[in-house]
Structures are given as structure tokens and as C-alpha cells.
Amino acid sequence: MRNKYYAGALRAVDDYLFLFTLRDAKEVILSDELTKPTGAAPTQKELAMAKQLVEMLQGEFNPAEYKDEYRERVREFIEKKAKGHAPRLRAVKAKPKTAALDSVLAKSIESLRRKEKRAA
């Protein structure tokens, strides 16, 4: 999933959060094949922030709102190469380690609020 954009939906089922993505059927893993997550349970603050984030993201799914940026980049690359242009490869920067869950949730919520303000 790192190099391709996927549209998906987040859904809570039993004790798990599931991310449903548009994928080939051969890539699907059954829930009974998963092991329960280990580690510390989320705090009440983290749960409240996660619920707020999910509520902010709820809405009708419209596939026309999403574009396949990966496919576009691959097509551009192929077209340039077919015209004889040497490919320019860019180094991908490693993402930094993720911070605490509550700070990540807060950043996501703030980002959505800024988007809503711009849209208004």
C-alpha cells in the first residue's frame, strides 16, 4: 500500500477496526486469521478523539472524488520513456516513527477542521 493510493472505509467490528479497501479478492484476509493486537489499551481520551475523527470523516462514498495518482505517475513515466527521455528517479524519504496516538489523532482532527474551514 505504500506506493499506491487506495480508497477505503473504516469500520468497527467486534473488537477490531477494519479498513476496507478496493482490492483484488485474492488479497483479502479473513478476520479469523488475525491475531488480537498486543500492547497497551487506548486511553479514554484516545478513544474519544478517534470517535470524533471517524464522525468527521463520515459521509457518502463517491468514487469520482478520488483519482489514481499512482497510475497517473506510472503512465507519465511510460510516456516519457517511450519518447526517449531518461527516467528521473527520486529517492523516497523514510517516514519518521509515529508519535503517541493522541498526538496523531489531534493532528488528523485539526487537518480536517482546516479543510472544512477552507471549503466553507
Secondary structure, DSSP 8 states (H G I E B T S, - for coil): -TTS---EEEEEETTEEEEEE---GGG---GGGS----S----HHHHHHHHHHHHHH-S---GGG---HHHHHHHHHHHHHHTT----------------HHHHHHHHHHHHHHHHHHH-
